[in-house]
Amino acid sequence: MAPHAADTAISPVLPTYARADVSFERGEGAWLIAKSGDRYLDFGAGVAVNALGHAHPKLVEALTQQAHKVWHVSNLYQVEGQTALAEKLISLTFADTVFFANSGAEALEASIKMARKYHAVSGHPERYELITFEGAFHGRTLATIAAGGQDKYLDGFGPVTPGFVQVPLNDLAAVSAAITDNTAGFLIEPIQGEGGICEATKDFMQALRSLADEHGLLLVLDEVQSGVGRTGHLYAYQDVGIEPDIMASAKGIGGGFPLGACLATAEAAKGMTPGTHGSTYGGNPLAVAVGGAVIDEVAQPEFLEHVRRVSGRLSQGLSMLADEYPDVIESVRGRGLMLGLKCKRPNAELQQAFMDKGLLTVAAGDNVVRLLPPLIISEDEAMDAVARIEAVCAELSPKGANDPKEVSAS
């Protein structure tokens, strides 16, 4: 074995993240508590993952109960929790069947393979290309970075995986022009998260569904970030009057435990027979136990109504700030509790300033700061976040520079 190079310095954890200099030791609902004791209002939720906040009692109970039974058996055997969670998702969505994975990227990989396999077993193996949309983010695997098509994620990783054609979002003429004999379908996020909370319009989504039907193509949705109650509906597609053929779900579905899912109609999934795809860990008993508890909570009508009510107040408060401080906030984007502040200052600057006020947020493309709080936040907590954002705006805005508001972590 070659010795370590004496002059090579690298951190024990591969340095692929630009991490903030803070470490959290516990969480309570919508709050995180650092080792220092400082409390932060969590409007990042682990990048839209902690749908029910931190240490939710029903998730703790589900995980603890399952941990006393069996953790892992692999998919060589029946996993009852998978069947139970799949049946819940099927009853609540368009789907007839579900494949369980560990992450959003894996759920997208399954979706991409399923779309290609569908056409192959239908006698059209040449139909392997998916039309995707500029600004998209579908994951970090070689296939999903190719699907996103962004140079910053592709650079340095060799030839781009073929099979993806990018067109502008909400440009129906460009979509129609891109359809060829090789087209398998469309892959789209109803709301681009990493791309800057950019929405596909209702008319555009409906037109994609019509084009797919007209040309015998598949409509594949990436609801990894927009799903599981984040928009005030269980999945964002349910608010635009369409149904997909295939859909990737992850992040919030596990409430913090790694879990992804590829949902599909029986027709779209007809090529996925034994041996065509698999996962060692996907849908392990711990993950599906937690996922079942998440869906039981989030799918309740009163829970989704709570998301819509709180998001209405939050959006209104943020819009007022955009009107009052147009030199700091250009506009407010998004739906439900998947919101974004289009910034007039560098978004990294605002993200750090919010953190200094005890508010955690997430940067995104197009100079946007994402607000992705746990779906269980109260109206008071939503207004607390608005107050912290206002304090930052007052300090950064020339008109408020002489009278900054004081807001600290509480």
N, C-alpha and C positions, 0 to 999 in steps of 0.2 A: 504493500500500500504506500502510495506517495505521501511524504510528510506534508504537514501544513506549511504553507509559505510563511516565513517568519515576519515578512513585511506586509502581509495582507490583513487588513482590519475590516471586519464585517460584523454586524450585530448577530446575536444568536438566532433571532427571528429574521428571516429574509426581508431586507429593507425595501419592500415594494409598496409600502404605505407611508404617506406623509401624516403621521399621527399627531394629534394634539397632545400637549404635555399635561395630561390629567388621567387619573386612573380611578375607576368607580368600584366601590366595594359592595354597594347594595342599592336596591331601587324600591320605590313605594309608589304604585300607581303610575302617575305621569311624571314622577320625580326620580332623579338619580342623585345619590349622595357619594361624593368623592372621598378618598382616603383622608383628605384634609378636613373633612366635615362640611365642606361647602355643598349647598344644595342647588341643583340645576333643574329647571323646567325642561323636560325632554320633548322638543319639537322635531326630533330626528327619528326617534323610535327605532334605532338600529337600522336606519334607512328603510322605513315603512314596514318593519318586521314586527315590532312589539304591539300588535293590534290591541291587545288587552292590557297594555302597560306592563309594569314590572311586578313580579311576585303575585300575580292574580291568584286568589285562593283556589279557584276551580282548576286552573292549570297546574298548580302545585299539587293539588289532590290527585288529578289524573296521572301525572308523572310519577308521583310517589307510589300510588297503588300499583301501577304497572311495573315499576322498578322492583317491587317485591315478588313479582311473578316471573317474567322472562324478558330479557333485554333484546336478544337477537337470536334468530334461528336461520336466517337467509331466506331467499325466495324459492328454495328447493321444497318448501313445505307450505301448507296453508297458514295464512296469518289472518285470524278472525278480525282483528282490528282494521285491516285493510278493507275487507268486505264491508264492514259497518260504515267506515268513512266514505267509501266509494258510493254506497247506497244513499247516504245523506247528500253527497254532491250531485248525484244523478237526479234525486228528487227535487233539487233546488235549481237545476240548470238545464241546458239543452242536451246534456251528455247522456250517452248510453253506457259508457265504460271509462275507466280511469287507470292510468299507469302512474305509480308512485316513484318519485325520485328523491334526491336530497337537497336540490337547489333549483333556482330559476333557470340557470344555464342548462342543467340536465333536463328540466322539463321542456325547454326549447329544443334541445337536441332530439328528444323523443318526438316532438311535434314536427320537426323538419324531416326526420327519417320517415315518420308516418305519412306525411304528405307525398314524399317521393315514392314510397312503397305502394301507396294507393294507386298511383298512375301506372306503376310497373305491373301490378297484378291485374290492372284493367286493360292491359295490352298497349300501354303507351309509356314505355320506359324512357323515351326521349323527353318526357315532361318532368323535369327535375328542378327547374328554376323557380325561385320565389321572388316576386316583386316586393321589395321592402322600401322603406321611406327615409329620406335624409333626416339626420338628427336622431335616428333610432339608436337604442342600446338594448341588445338582447343577451348579453353575457360576455364571458371572457374566454370561452373555448375557441379553437380555430374556426369552427363553423359559425359560431354566434358573433365573433368579431367581424367576420366576412358579411354576415347578414346585416350588421349595423353599418358597415362600410365607412367608418370614421378613421381617417389616417392616423390619428393619435393612438388608437388602439391596435392598428394593423402594422405600424412601423417596426421593422426589425424582426418580424416573425415569418419571413420567407414568402413564397408564393401564396397569394390569397386563395382560399378555398373557393372553388367555382360553384355556381348555382344560385347567385343572388344578383339582382339588378335593382339599383336604387333610383327612386324618382322623388320629386318634391312632395311633401305632405300636402294633402287637400288639393292636389292638381289632377283632376280626373282626366283631362286630355293627355297628360303625360303618362298616366296609368294605361289608358287605352292604347296609346302608341307603343308602349313597352311590351304588350302581350304578343307572344310569338308561339310557334308550334312547340317550343320548349318550356312554356310556362306551366307550372304546376298549381300556382295559386298566389295569394297575397298574404304577407305576414306583417301585422301592424299592431302597435300599441294604441289603444283608444286615447290614452294620454301619455305622451312621452315624458318619462320621469327624468332620467339622466340628461335628456335633450333640452330640458328647461321648462317643463310643464306646458308643453305644446299640445293642444287638443286637435284630434281629428274631428271635423264637424259631423253633426248628425246626418246631414245630406250626403257627405262624402262616404261615411260608413255604410249608409243604405245603398249608395251607388256601387260600392265595392261588392256588396252582397249580390246585387243584380248582375254585375259583370261576371262574377264567379258562376252564377247560375246559367247565364247566357253562354259562357264558353266552356262549361264543364270543369271549372277550377275549384279549388278549395280556399276557403277563407279561414286563415289561422290567426288567432288573437294572442298577443302577449299581454296577459293581465297579471304578470308577476308583481307589479307595483300597484296597479289600479284596482286589483281585486280584493276580495274578502272584506267588503264593507267600506273601503277607503273613500269611495265617491258618494256614500249614502245609499248605495244599492249593493247587493252581495257581489255582483260583478258589473263593471261599467257598461258592458254591452246591453244589459237589461234596461238601460235608460234611453236607448237609441232605436229600439224597435227592430232589431235584427237578431239572428242567431248565427254563431260561427259553426264551422265543421270540426275544428280542433282548437283547443285553448290551453295555454300554459299558465299555471298558477303556482305561486310560491310565497316567499316573504311572510305576509301576515297569516298564511294558512297554518303555520306551525307556532305562531305566537312567540317565537324566539327559539324554538327547537327546529333544527334543520329538516325541512320537508318541502318537497315540490310535487306537482301533479300535472299530468297531461290528460286533459279531458277530451273526449271525442264522441262523435256519433258512431253507431255501428258500421255505417257505410264507409266513413273515412278510415276506420280502424281495420277494415277487412283484410288488409295485407299483413297485419301484425300477429303472426302465428308463433307458436313456441319456437324459440331460438332466434327470432329476428331482433330482439332487444332484451335488455336485462339490467339488473343492478343488484349488487351484493347487499348494500345497506338500505336501498330505497324502500320506504314504507315499513321500516322496522317497527316492532311492537311499541317502543317508547314514542316514536314520532307520531304514529297514527293515533295513539291514545291521546296525546296532546292535541293533535289536529282535530280529532272528534270533539274535544271540549271547546276548542276555538269556534268551530262551526256551530255548535249548539248555542253558543252565546251570540255570535255575530248575526246569525240568520234570523234571529227573533225580530219581528216587525218593529217592536218598540225600541230595540237597540239601533236599528237602521234609522228610525225616526229621530233618535237622540243625535246621531251623527249629522243628519241633515239640519237639525235645529241649531246645534252648536256651530256647525260650519257656516250657517247663515249669519250668526252674530260675529263670528271671526272674520268672515269675508267683508262684512259691512265695516267693522272696525279698521281693517287693513285698507279698505278703499278710501276711508276718510283720511288715513295717514298719507296715502298716495296723493290725495287732493291737497293736503296741507304742506307736504314736503316733496314736491315734484322734482326737486333737485337731488333727492336721495332715492326715491322710489318712483320709477316710471309708470308701473302698472302692477295690477294683481291678476294672477292667472290661476286657472284650475277649477276643480269641482270638489265638493265635499271637504274632506280633510286631506286632500292632495293639492296643496296650494303652493304658489311660487310668487316671489317678489322679483320683478324685473328691475334691476338696479341701475342707477345712474352713476354710482361709484363702483369700484371693483367688488364683485361679490365676496371674494375672500376677505376683504376689509370689513364688510358688513357682518359676515359670519363670525369673525373674531370679535367684533364689537358687541354683537349679541351675546356671545359666550361670556364676555367680560361682565355682562349684565345678568348672567345666570340663566341664559336661554340657549339651548342647543338647537342648531339648525343644520342643514345639509346643502352644500353648494351644488350647482348643476350647470349645464351648458347654457349658452346664450346669456351669460352674466346674470343668472337667476340664483336666488337663495330659496331652497325648498323648505316648506313648513309641513311636516309629516307627523303630527302628534299621535300618541296612542288614541284609539277611537273612544276610549272611556273618559277623556278629559271633560271636565265640567265647564259650564259657561263662565264661571268665575276664573278658572285657569286659562280659558281662552282670552279673557279680558286682561288677565295678568300678563300674558304674552304680548298683547297689543301695547300695554303700558311700557314694557321693556323695549319693544321696537320703537315706540314713540320717543323714549328717552335717548336712544341712539340717534334717531333722526334729528332730534333737537340739537344734539351736540355736533352733528356733522353738517347740518344746514346753516348757511350764513346767517339766516334770520333768527336762528335759535341759539347761535354759538355763545351769546352772552348770558343765556338763561337756561343752561342744561338741566333737565330733570334728573333727580337722583333716584335710581332704582338699583338695588343690589340683590344678590341671591338671598333667598329667604327659606 
